[in-house]
């Protein structure tokens, strides 16, 4: 019986437990590997997104810097418009220098209506006023002038009354030295009546003809708002006027106390008789222009009031606004 082997009771059980243990270890190992792989796969898209986001942010910063440089180098729309206006003003100066006053005046109209620069606008207004006046007082036909055929029996005074103008202007405009005129000849006369527009707040006087501004002047107005507003007509036109001050008496022309300068044009509104003694007059005191300096009258520099006096006849409409 010694050659017969009998297996112990628990030998088969120990073998099966070892196999189970190995299986469990392998399962845990495989599970860990699978977890690590899935985690890696989950992280990679996020890392890629972060890289892409970083590159996008950097690109935006670069685009912003490029845009800033472009803005610095390219003038704004407003700047470009002002550059264009400046060029037009320079072109108008050149046209005036070459005697092309009509073209220059039209170009200056564009400058005046479009510029936001107050100094440039005022310069354009002064330049245009000089050009317009030179043109109007010349024998060159314009829209502000018309032709008149002299009739038998006409005189300069009669023609002036027919055309609501002054003899002095007819002489100046047509180069007439004396009083001799000939029937059948043609004269240039104003095409429309003059109108004076006064802006008290701006201290300006616009001489208008046919609805267009011929020239703008700087003026002085009454202290404490004394200059009346409304529509008036000129009445008395005097050269080298004597002055009757409110206190009474007469101060002769040429007296240093005479505040009327070289010209006087009174104005009135017959529906408002309380407004008396007002007028447009000259002054040698240049510091009184642009402020509230008079007792209610409108003050102009002597050279300016003489120019207006030459052009407007008695009965010219004056519109005064605040």
SEZAGU-774122 format. One line per field, with one value per residue: residue number from 1; chain; x, y, z of N, C-alpha, C in turn. Coordinates in pm, whole numbers. Layout:
% residues N
resi	(NUM	...)
chain	(A	...)
nc1	(X	...)
nc2	(Y	...)
nc3	(Z	...)
cac1	(X	...)
cac2	(Y	...)
cac3	(Z	...)
cc1	(X	...)
cc2	(Y	...)
cc3	(Z	...)
% end
This chain:
% residues 322
resi	(1	2	3	4	5	6	7	8	9	10	11	12	13	14	15	16	17	18	19	20	21	22	23	24	25	26	27	28	29	30	31	32	33	34	35	36	37	38	39	40	41	42	43	44	45	46	47	48	49	50	51	52	53	54	55	56	57	58	59	60	61	62	63	64	65	66	67	68	69	70	71	72	73	74	75	76	77	78	79	80	81	82	83	84	85	86	87	88	89	90	91	92	93	94	95	96	97	98	99	100	101	102	103	104	105	106	107	108	109	110	111	112	113	114	115	116	117	118	119	120	121	122	123	124	125	126	127	128	129	130	131	132	133	134	135	136	137	138	139	140	141	142	143	144	145	146	147	148	149	150	151	152	153	154	155	156	157	158	159	160	161	162	163	164	165	166	167	168	169	170	171	172	173	174	175	176	177	178	179	180	181	182	183	184	185	186	187	188	189	190	191	192	193	194	195	196	197	198	199	200	201	202	203	204	205	206	207	208	209	210	211	212	213	214	215	216	217	218	219	220	221	222	223	224	225	226	227	228	229	230	231	232	233	234	235	236	237	238	239	240	241	242	243	244	245	246	247	248	249	250	251	252	253	254	255	256	257	258	259	260	261	262	263	264	265	266	267	268	269	270	271	272	273	274	275	276	277	278	279	280	281	282	283	284	285	286	287	288	289	290	291	292	293	294	295	296	297	298	299	300	301	302	303	304	305	306	307	308	309	310	311	312	313	314	315	316	317	318	319	320	321	322)
chain	(A	A	A	A	A	A	A	A	A	A	A	A	A	A	A	A	A	A	A	A	A	A	A	A	A	A	A	A	A	A	A	A	A	A	A	A	A	A	A	A	A	A	A	A	A	A	A	A	A	A	A	A	A	A	A	A	A	A	A	A	A	A	A	A	A	A	A	A	A	A	A	A	A	A	A	A	A	A	A	A	A	A	A	A	A	A	A	A	A	A	A	A	A	A	A	A	A	A	A	A	A	A	A	A	A	A	A	A	A	A	A	A	A	A	A	A	A	A	A	A	A	A	A	A	A	A	A	A	A	A	A	A	A	A	A	A	A	A	A	A	A	A	A	A	A	A	A	A	A	A	A	A	A	A	A	A	A	A	A	A	A	A	A	A	A	A	A	A	A	A	A	A	A	A	A	A	A	A	A	A	A	A	A	A	A	A	A	A	A	A	A	A	A	A	A	A	A	A	A	A	A	A	A	A	A	A	A	A	A	A	A	A	A	A	A	A	A	A	A	A	A	A	A	A	A	A	A	A	A	A	A	A	A	A	A	A	A	A	A	A	A	A	A	A	A	A	A	A	A	A	A	A	A	A	A	A	A	A	A	A	A	A	A	A	A	A	A	A	A	A	A	A	A	A	A	A	A	A	A	A	A	A	A	A	A	A	A	A	A	A	A	A	A	A	A	A	A	A	A	A	A	A	A	A	A	A	A	A	A	A	A	A	A	A	A	A	A	A	A	A	A	A)
nc1	(84	218	285	76	-57	-198	-379	-361	-635	-685	-527	-607	-780	-611	-472	-672	-736	-507	-510	-736	-653	-453	-607	-763	-567	-474	-707	-736	-505	-545	-773	-667	-492	-674	-817	-617	-561	-807	-828	-614	-690	-911	-799	-640	-797	-878	-636	-557	-761	-698	-454	-530	-707	-530	-369	-562	-624	-378	-364	-576	-483	-264	-399	-541	-329	-227	-447	-455	-220	-283	-495	-352	-194	-364	-567	-855	-1208	-1311	-1077	-984	-1185	-1147	-893	-953	-1118	-935	-771	-947	-982	-723	-712	-907	-780	-575	-726	-838	-607	-544	-744	-992	-1266	-1537	-1538	-1378	-1538	-1753	-1623	-1538	-1783	-1842	-1643	-1718	-1966	-1907	-1683	-1560	-1399	-1374	-1208	-1106	-1345	-1422	-1209	-1254	-1501	-1431	-1252	-1419	-1608	-1455	-1385	-1640	-1733	-1545	-1601	-1871	-1865	-1739	-1733	-1802	-2037	-2268	-2468	-2589	-2628	-2791	-2873	-2939	-3108	-3044	-3288	-3442	-3432	-3358	-3176	-2895	-2988	-3260	-3254	-3139	-3343	-3544	-3439	-3397	-3155	-2838	-2699	-2425	-2343	-2414	-2236	-1990	-2006	-2026	-1818	-1846	-1757	-1856	-2171	-2283	-2474	-2590	-2872	-2982	-2746	-2599	-2630	-2502	-2695	-2811	-2952	-3146	-3313	-3127	-3085	-3042	-2913	-2897	-2730	-2752	-2640	-2419	-2285	-2277	-2320	-2490	-2479	-2715	-2821	-3062	-3120	-2876	-2567	-2368	-2159	-2008	-1996	-1826	-1965	-2062	-2293	-2583	-2550	-2655	-2857	-2990	-3022	-3281	-3500	-3639	-3808	-3704	-3683	-3447	-3400	-3289	-2997	-2672	-2366	-2061	-2176	-2332	-2367	-2632	-2644	-2804	-2830	-2870	-2806	-2557	-2303	-2048	-1942	-1628	-1548	-1392	-1560	-1778	-1959	-2045	-1892	-1805	-2035	-2397	-2697	-3017	-3282	-3620	-3940	-4251	-4477	-4406	-4353	-4211	-3953	-3712	-3445	-3250	-2984	-2749	-2408	-2074	-1745	-1436	-1319	-1183	-1187	-1442	-1588	-1753	-1852	-2081	-2136	-2256	-2526	-2745	-2746	-2616	-2287	-2022	-1700	-1542	-1455	-1607	-1878	-1890	-1875	-2112	-2294	-2253	-2379	-2651	-2981	-3206	-3472	-3406	-3441	-3398	-3326	-3327	-3209	-3202)
nc2	(-119	109	228	367	696	939	1239	1534	1673	1959	2055	2092	2315	2526	2571	2669	2916	3065	3112	3267	3496	3591	3655	3862	4056	4104	4210	4446	4576	4603	4762	4998	5075	5123	5340	5534	5577	5670	5905	6049	6082	6244	6476	6575	6711	6937	7058	7118	7293	7502	7583	7668	7873	8047	8113	8248	8466	8596	8660	8839	9048	9126	9206	9423	9596	9645	9771	10001	10125	10175	10356	10565	10641	10696	10973	11091	11099	11350	11503	11472	11601	11863	11913	11912	12138	12336	12324	12416	12677	12778	12748	12932	13169	13173	13198	13453	13606	13576	13714	13593	13637	13564	13280	13238	13341	13161	12928	13001	13020	12750	12682	12841	12733	12472	12443	12375	12525	12816	13039	13006	13023	13292	13422	13340	13463	13735	13751	13675	13882	14106	14028	14002	14268	14411	14301	14368	14646	14688	14697	14450	14212	14047	13814	13976	14214	14407	14499	14826	15024	15342	15595	15851	16171	16077	16100	16065	16077	16025	15768	15633	15653	15507	15253	15199	15278	15446	15757	15785	15518	15434	15585	15487	15212	15207	15352	15627	15961	16225	16386	16341	16152	15916	15859	15530	15409	15162	15082	14936	14827	14772	14446	14381	14489	14614	14463	14500	14301	14263	14113	14107	13954	13829	14050	14145	14271	14205	14270	14232	14114	14027	13804	13696	13708	13988	14111	14084	14263	14369	14500	14747	14751	14866	14952	14745	14614	14809	14860	14848	14581	14425	14521	14781	15094	15284	15638	15919	16007	16102	16265	16331	16406	16629	16600	16546	16531	16335	16504	16748	17034	17085	16905	16966	16822	16674	16762	16633	16527	16437	16155	16027	15967	15944	15902	15892	15714	15720	15520	15397	15279	15319	15225	15203	15453	15521	15441	15631	15834	15647	15489	15398	15445	15582	15530	15625	15493	15205	15013	15006	14845	14537	14509	14604	14918	15159	15406	15279	15291	15155	15085	15130	15081	15367	15334	15116	15194	15396	15254	15101	15313	15416	15223	15173	15305	15564	15442	15178	14846	14737	14470	14374	14151	13953)
nc3	(0	4	-234	-317	-365	-170	-196	-5	177	154	-58	-322	-295	-214	-447	-623	-497	-534	-804	-824	-690	-855	-1076	-973	-921	-1181	-1287	-1140	-1228	-1503	-1492	-1379	-1579	-1786	-1669	-1648	-1918	-2017	-1872	-1970	-2235	-2197	-2099	-2303	-2515	-2368	-2310	-2567	-2641	-2468	-2568	-2825	-2751	-2628	-2846	-2999	-2837	-2837	-3106	-3126	-2967	-3122	-3357	-3253	-3188	-3441	-3557	-3400	-3480	-3746	-3716	-3603	-3816	-4030	-4111	-3930	-4023	-3971	-3955	-4215	-4356	-4267	-4367	-4638	-4650	-4582	-4805	-4999	-4914	-4954	-5230	-5305	-5230	-5418	-5652	-5618	-5625	-5891	-6008	-6043	-5926	-5901	-5908	-5684	-5477	-5477	-5399	-5146	-5022	-4985	-4803	-4581	-4516	-4441	-4270	-3938	-3795	-3628	-3658	-3917	-4059	-4009	-4133	-4396	-4440	-4428	-4644	-4855	-4845	-4921	-5182	-5303	-5282	-5434	-5680	-5716	-5729	-5963	-6330	-6417	-6524	-6306	-6109	-5924	-6045	-6303	-6644	-6765	-6998	-7107	-7122	-7330	-7181	-6937	-6629	-6408	-6146	-6179	-6290	-6074	-5883	-6013	-6002	-5738	-5606	-5555	-5674	-5645	-5637	-5897	-6050	-5956	-6014	-6290	-6382	-6427	-6453	-6456	-6507	-6747	-6967	-7220	-7428	-7504	-7438	-7217	-6872	-6572	-6303	-5961	-5916	-5737	-5433	-5156	-4834	-4488	-4233	-3892	-3626	-3298	-3090	-3205	-3288	-3553	-3887	-4175	-4513	-4747	-5071	-5301	-5146	-5084	-4905	-4934	-4801	-4476	-4172	-3877	-3578	-3327	-3056	-2864	-2515	-2240	-2380	-2531	-2804	-3035	-3144	-3440	-3748	-3957	-4143	-4326	-4289	-4275	-4441	-4396	-4472	-4303	-4044	-3799	-3444	-3221	-2897	-2629	-2408	-2513	-2732	-2996	-3146	-3353	-3668	-3677	-3433	-3147	-2963	-3100	-3172	-3399	-3619	-3968	-4120	-4114	-4073	-4011	-3865	-3860	-3735	-3834	-3712	-3456	-3292	-3066	-3085	-3155	-3284	-3328	-3514	-3777	-3758	-3801	-3652	-3503	-3307	-3268	-3072	-2980	-3138	-3169	-2918	-2648	-2665	-2736	-2714	-2797	-3070	-3382	-3431	-3663	-3813	-3957	-4228	-4303	-4267	-4453	-4690	-4686	-4685	-4941	-5097	-5017	-5056	-4931	-4730	-4715	-4598	-4263	-4058	-3733	-3498	-3193)
cac1	(0	306	294	-51	-45	-326	-364	-424	-771	-692	-430	-682	-840	-508	-442	-778	-727	-393	-557	-830	-575	-387	-711	-801	-454	-478	-825	-702	-401	-610	-862	-583	-445	-788	-847	-510	-577	-926	-798	-524	-769	-1002	-723	-578	-879	-877	-507	-559	-847	-625	-353	-603	-757	-414	-330	-666	-606	-258	-398	-659	-395	-188	-492	-569	-212	-220	-554	-414	-119	-353	-567	-254	-137	-469	-645	-997	-1297	-1319	-950	-979	-1276	-1085	-784	-1016	-1163	-815	-727	-1040	-950	-599	-746	-979	-678	-508	-821	-846	-480	-546	-856	-1113	-1340	-1663	-1503	-1327	-1651	-1828	-1542	-1541	-1915	-1831	-1562	-1796	-2079	-1865	-1576	-1593	-1296	-1430	-1110	-1105	-1472	-1415	-1115	-1323	-1604	-1365	-1199	-1532	-1667	-1371	-1398	-1775	-1746	-1466	-1673	-1996	-1837	-1674	-1824	-1819	-2174	-2286	-2609	-2641	-2644	-2865	-2845	-3045	-3089	-3075	-3398	-3438	-3478	-3304	-3059	-2847	-3078	-3384	-3223	-3117	-3474	-3615	-3377	-3379	-3012	-2783	-2621	-2285	-2318	-2418	-2109	-1880	-2023	-2015	-1702	-1890	-1688	-1941	-2315	-2328	-2508	-2646	-2981	-2944	-2632	-2639	-2568	-2526	-2765	-2839	-3061	-3247	-3297	-3042	-3144	-2940	-2950	-2810	-2738	-2698	-2559	-2293	-2226	-2247	-2415	-2480	-2538	-2773	-2885	-3120	-3118	-2739	-2481	-2262	-2045	-2035	-1919	-1831	-2030	-2088	-2437	-2616	-2530	-2770	-2963	-3068	-3051	-3413	-3511	-3754	-3784	-3702	-3641	-3359	-3471	-3197	-2860	-2588	-2220	-1998	-2290	-2324	-2430	-2716	-2642	-2928	-2833	-2902	-2698	-2506	-2158	-2018	-1856	-1486	-1523	-1353	-1673	-1879	-1946	-2112	-1800	-1816	-2165	-2512	-2819	-3118	-3386	-3741	-4055	-4362	-4578	-4354	-4292	-4127	-3813	-3661	-3307	-3156	-2928	-2619	-2310	-1935	-1665	-1291	-1277	-1187	-1212	-1586	-1649	-1757	-1906	-2199	-2064	-2331	-2648	-2853	-2720	-2525	-2160	-1936	-1579	-1569	-1439	-1717	-2004	-1884	-1903	-2256	-2359	-2244	-2464	-2794	-3057	-3304	-3582	-3353	-3492	-3303	-3385	-3240	-3251	-3118)
cac2	(0	225	290	441	834	997	1388	1592	1722	2102	2092	2144	2445	2630	2602	2755	3054	3136	3154	3377	3614	3641	3716	3991	4150	4143	4295	4580	4634	4644	4875	5118	5117	5184	5470	5629	5608	5754	6037	6117	6120	6354	6599	6626	6815	7060	7124	7171	7412	7610	7632	7743	7997	8134	8166	8343	8588	8663	8715	8957	9156	9172	9280	9550	9683	9685	9867	10126	10187	10225	10476	10672	10682	10744	11080	11064	11160	11493	11564	11473	11707	11992	11928	11948	12277	12420	12327	12503	12814	12812	12761	13059	13274	13173	13250	13598	13663	13574	13796	13513	13666	13488	13143	13241	13362	13035	12834	13048	12982	12612	12683	12901	12645	12339	12438	12381	12612	12951	13134	12989	13075	13438	13462	13319	13567	13862	13741	13674	14016	14194	13985	14037	14412	14452	14255	14442	14785	14690	14692	14309	14164	13936	13787	14084	14335	14393	14603	14925	15105	15483	15647	15997	16246	16019	16155	15969	16080	15958	15624	15582	15637	15398	15125	15191	15280	15580	15813	15754	15379	15427	15638	15396	15083	15220	15433	15758	16066	16343	16362	16328	16017	15919	15764	15409	15344	15068	15095	14830	14872	14657	14361	14368	14585	14573	14445	14490	14212	14287	14013	14172	13863	13805	14181	14145	14331	14144	14344	14130	14153	13909	13691	13649	13800	14051	14130	14087	14363	14367	14623	14765	14771	14945	14898	14692	14574	14926	14857	14785	14471	14436	14563	14926	15151	15400	15764	16027	15968	16221	16256	16424	16458	16686	16511	16606	16438	16332	16615	16870	17102	17028	16885	16972	16719	16705	16778	16504	16475	16385	16008	15971	15932	16013	15880	15869	15667	15695	15425	15406	15195	15412	15165	15212	15587	15538	15416	15745	15872	15537	15487	15334	15551	15543	15562	15609	15415	15066	14928	15001	14747	14402	14509	14689	15042	15279	15434	15209	15290	15053	15148	15064	15155	15469	15281	15023	15267	15469	15156	15072	15439	15426	15125	15165	15430	15586	15345	15040	14769	14687	14370	14359	14038	13927)
cac3	(0	14	-365	-340	-314	-130	-191	116	158	117	-162	-437	-258	-214	-588	-679	-438	-597	-937	-805	-651	-978	-1159	-914	-945	-1322	-1309	-1087	-1313	-1628	-1460	-1362	-1712	-1857	-1606	-1687	-2061	-2037	-1815	-2064	-2351	-2157	-2076	-2424	-2581	-2289	-2330	-2702	-2636	-2400	-2663	-2929	-2689	-2610	-2976	-3040	-2757	-2887	-3238	-3103	-2919	-3238	-3443	-3186	-3203	-3582	-3577	-3337	-3567	-3865	-3673	-3583	-3943	-4121	-4048	-3909	-4121	-3938	-3993	-4361	-4402	-4239	-4463	-4764	-4637	-4587	-4945	-5072	-4875	-5024	-5372	-5318	-5225	-5548	-5751	-5598	-5673	-6038	-6055	-6065	-5803	-5896	-5870	-5547	-5386	-5467	-5322	-5007	-4970	-4940	-4681	-4474	-4479	-4398	-4171	-3795	-3739	-3623	-3712	-4063	-4109	-4007	-4238	-4524	-4452	-4462	-4780	-4948	-4845	-5004	-5322	-5349	-5296	-5551	-5799	-5730	-5764	-6094	-6445	-6457	-6497	-6211	-6078	-5839	-6126	-6429	-6741	-6784	-7118	-7079	-7202	-7349	-7065	-6813	-6559	-6310	-6031	-6217	-6303	-5939	-5818	-6081	-5969	-5593	-5575	-5533	-5785	-5619	-5676	-6043	-6100	-5920	-6080	-6435	-6416	-6475	-6381	-6443	-6507	-6884	-7013	-7355	-7453	-7578	-7371	-7111	-6741	-6475	-6182	-5873	-5964	-5631	-5324	-5044	-4701	-4383	-4122	-3776	-3520	-3178	-3009	-3275	-3319	-3696	-3981	-4307	-4623	-4833	-5198	-5365	-5053	-5062	-4831	-5012	-4712	-4333	-4100	-3730	-3531	-3185	-3031	-2746	-2380	-2165	-2473	-2574	-2948	-3053	-3242	-3529	-3885	-3969	-4270	-4308	-4318	-4305	-4473	-4391	-4470	-4209	-3966	-3665	-3345	-3118	-2783	-2549	-2312	-2585	-2800	-3120	-3153	-3495	-3726	-3660	-3291	-3088	-2882	-3192	-3174	-3517	-3727	-4097	-4184	-4027	-4138	-3907	-3904	-3778	-3763	-3815	-3624	-3319	-3286	-2947	-3122	-3231	-3256	-3352	-3649	-3803	-3777	-3798	-3535	-3518	-3192	-3310	-2955	-2952	-3229	-3114	-2782	-2618	-2637	-2774	-2638	-2866	-3214	-3437	-3467	-3760	-3844	-4059	-4364	-4328	-4280	-4580	-4795	-4682	-4722	-5087	-5165	-4984	-5065	-4825	-4735	-4710	-4483	-4163	-3969	-3616	-3414	-3076)
cc1	(87	316	166	-39	-183	-306	-433	-556	-773	-597	-500	-741	-738	-474	-547	-774	-616	-436	-652	-758	-509	-488	-751	-695	-455	-594	-797	-602	-462	-702	-784	-535	-556	-822	-746	-528	-696	-902	-710	-602	-861	-927	-671	-664	-877	-746	-501	-644	-775	-521	-419	-652	-644	-372	-431	-651	-486	-287	-482	-577	-316	-276	-523	-454	-200	-326	-518	-313	-184	-426	-473	-207	-239	-552	-790	-1079	-1305	-1192	-940	-1067	-1214	-969	-840	-1061	-1045	-764	-817	-1012	-825	-625	-819	-882	-607	-597	-833	-721	-475	-666	-985	-1203	-1469	-1637	-1456	-1441	-1733	-1754	-1542	-1677	-1911	-1750	-1645	-1905	-2035	-1762	-1629	-1493	-1345	-1336	-1105	-1232	-1470	-1321	-1180	-1430	-1542	-1314	-1311	-1595	-1588	-1385	-1534	-1789	-1668	-1539	-1798	-1972	-1766	-1779	-1843	-1962	-2174	-2435	-2671	-2663	-2724	-2835	-2967	-3010	-3135	-3181	-3381	-3497	-3428	-3190	-3014	-2938	-3207	-3363	-3204	-3250	-3554	-3567	-3342	-3232	-2967	-2704	-2473	-2251	-2320	-2287	-1995	-1888	-1996	-1899	-1737	-1827	-1778	-2088	-2370	-2351	-2581	-2757	-2934	-2825	-2683	-2560	-2595	-2589	-2788	-2961	-3172	-3218	-3204	-3126	-3029	-2993	-2847	-2836	-2671	-2605	-2423	-2217	-2185	-2358	-2389	-2551	-2583	-2826	-2935	-3116	-2981	-2657	-2373	-2138	-2093	-1940	-1930	-1883	-2025	-2236	-2456	-2588	-2663	-2888	-3045	-3099	-3183	-3406	-3636	-3711	-3801	-3665	-3551	-3431	-3375	-3057	-2775	-2440	-2168	-2103	-2250	-2400	-2509	-2722	-2773	-2941	-2866	-2780	-2656	-2355	-2123	-1931	-1711	-1448	-1493	-1465	-1784	-1859	-1999	-2018	-1831	-1951	-2272	-2630	-2920	-3216	-3503	-3844	-4177	-4471	-4534	-4279	-4203	-3979	-3764	-3516	-3205	-3105	-2802	-2520	-2169	-1869	-1517	-1235	-1291	-1217	-1361	-1660	-1640	-1813	-2033	-2145	-2144	-2452	-2770	-2834	-2627	-2400	-2083	-1808	-1608	-1559	-1551	-1849	-2006	-1917	-2052	-2335	-2361	-2349	-2612	-2862	-3145	-3420	-3534	-3400	-3377	-3376	-3286	-3295	-3155	-3009)
cc2	(122	295	367	578	889	1149	1441	1661	1866	2143	2147	2282	2555	2669	2694	2894	3133	3189	3272	3505	3678	3712	3853	4095	4198	4237	4437	4651	4686	4763	5005	5171	5185	5321	5576	5672	5700	5895	6117	6166	6237	6484	6660	6728	6946	7135	7187	7296	7529	7670	7718	7876	8096	8198	8270	8475	8668	8729	8842	9075	9214	9254	9418	9648	9733	9791	10003	10200	10247	10354	10593	10729	10741	10851	11039	11134	11311	11565	11575	11584	11844	12018	11971	12093	12372	12433	12419	12650	12862	12832	12893	13177	13286	13231	13402	13666	13670	13648	13721	13522	13586	13345	13137	13256	13235	12934	12872	13020	12840	12604	12732	12806	12511	12337	12445	12470	12757	13054	13128	13046	13228	13490	13449	13425	13701	13862	13747	13813	14112	14160	14026	14187	14463	14417	14339	14586	14798	14689	14551	14264	14046	13916	13899	14215	14305	14513	14696	15009	15248	15534	15798	16068	16190	16104	16049	15963	16005	15807	15562	15558	15523	15261	15111	15182	15424	15625	15778	15611	15365	15476	15539	15266	15092	15309	15569	15868	16188	16307	16335	16183	16028	15816	15647	15337	15256	15095	14969	14891	14751	14578	14346	14472	14527	14557	14433	14402	14229	14178	14073	14081	13838	13935	14186	14214	14269	14232	14242	14191	14027	13786	13635	13756	13855	14068	14132	14186	14338	14502	14631	14793	14844	14873	14851	14659	14687	14928	14784	14671	14489	14478	14714	14966	15270	15527	15873	15972	16095	16186	16363	16489	16529	16594	16592	16509	16442	16449	16748	16933	17031	17020	16871	16853	16764	16730	16640	16443	16414	16235	15945	15933	16009	15995	15852	15826	15633	15589	15434	15303	15281	15355	15168	15346	15609	15514	15528	15773	15762	15541	15403	15446	15498	15575	15543	15524	15266	14972	14917	14904	14608	14395	14591	14825	15169	15300	15371	15204	15174	15123	15061	15146	15252	15414	15185	15097	15348	15377	15125	15194	15456	15340	15140	15302	15449	15488	15200	14971	14722	14591	14343	14247	14021	13826)
cc3	(0	-120	-400	-276	-286	-114	-69	80	105	8	-285	-412	-262	-357	-649	-623	-503	-735	-927	-774	-772	-1067	-1108	-941	-1089	-1352	-1263	-1179	-1444	-1607	-1447	-1495	-1790	-1800	-1648	-1832	-2087	-1985	-1911	-2186	-2320	-2144	-2205	-2498	-2505	-2309	-2468	-2710	-2575	-2493	-2770	-2876	-2671	-2740	-3025	-2967	-2807	-3022	-3223	-3056	-3036	-3332	-3385	-3203	-3346	-3611	-3519	-3423	-3691	-3832	-3656	-3717	-4038	-4052	-4033	-4017	-4098	-3981	-4145	-4417	-4381	-4334	-4598	-4762	-4647	-4731	-5027	-5041	-4948	-5173	-5398	-5315	-5359	-5657	-5741	-5653	-5825	-6095	-6081	-5941	-5791	-5849	-5725	-5447	-5368	-5382	-5174	-4942	-4915	-4810	-4563	-4424	-4421	-4286	-4028	-3721	-3744	-3684	-3865	-4125	-4115	-4114	-4376	-4547	-4491	-4606	-4883	-4958	-4933	-5152	-5379	-5373	-5416	-5680	-5823	-5776	-5899	-6205	-6498	-6425	-6399	-6188	-5995	-5916	-6252	-6518	-6756	-6907	-7088	-7177	-7223	-7226	-6932	-6757	-6460	-6188	-6060	-6229	-6165	-5868	-5881	-6032	-5821	-5555	-5555	-5655	-5768	-5661	-5828	-6103	-6077	-6002	-6230	-6479	-6473	-6390	-6357	-6437	-6646	-6920	-7146	-7370	-7538	-7518	-7257	-6983	-6661	-6352	-6093	-5921	-5861	-5522	-5217	-4917	-4602	-4271	-4010	-3673	-3397	-3099	-3072	-3304	-3466	-3774	-4117	-4409	-4727	-4963	-5266	-5278	-5025	-4990	-4923	-4926	-4567	-4266	-3948	-3682	-3378	-3167	-2899	-2614	-2321	-2258	-2529	-2723	-2970	-3155	-3326	-3668	-3897	-4111	-4243	-4355	-4363	-4327	-4479	-4395	-4373	-4116	-3837	-3571	-3245	-3001	-2705	-2452	-2379	-2648	-2927	-3113	-3301	-3538	-3713	-3516	-3231	-3004	-2969	-3210	-3302	-3630	-3855	-4167	-4079	-4112	-4029	-3958	-3809	-3823	-3732	-3726	-3477	-3303	-3164	-2976	-3214	-3191	-3276	-3497	-3656	-3828	-3765	-3665	-3569	-3405	-3224	-3193	-2923	-3043	-3166	-2974	-2770	-2573	-2665	-2683	-2705	-3017	-3252	-3486	-3566	-3773	-3957	-4201	-4401	-4350	-4409	-4697	-4802	-4728	-4874	-5155	-5138	-4997	-4942	-4842	-4736	-4583	-4394	-4071	-3856	-3529	-3297	-3110)
% end
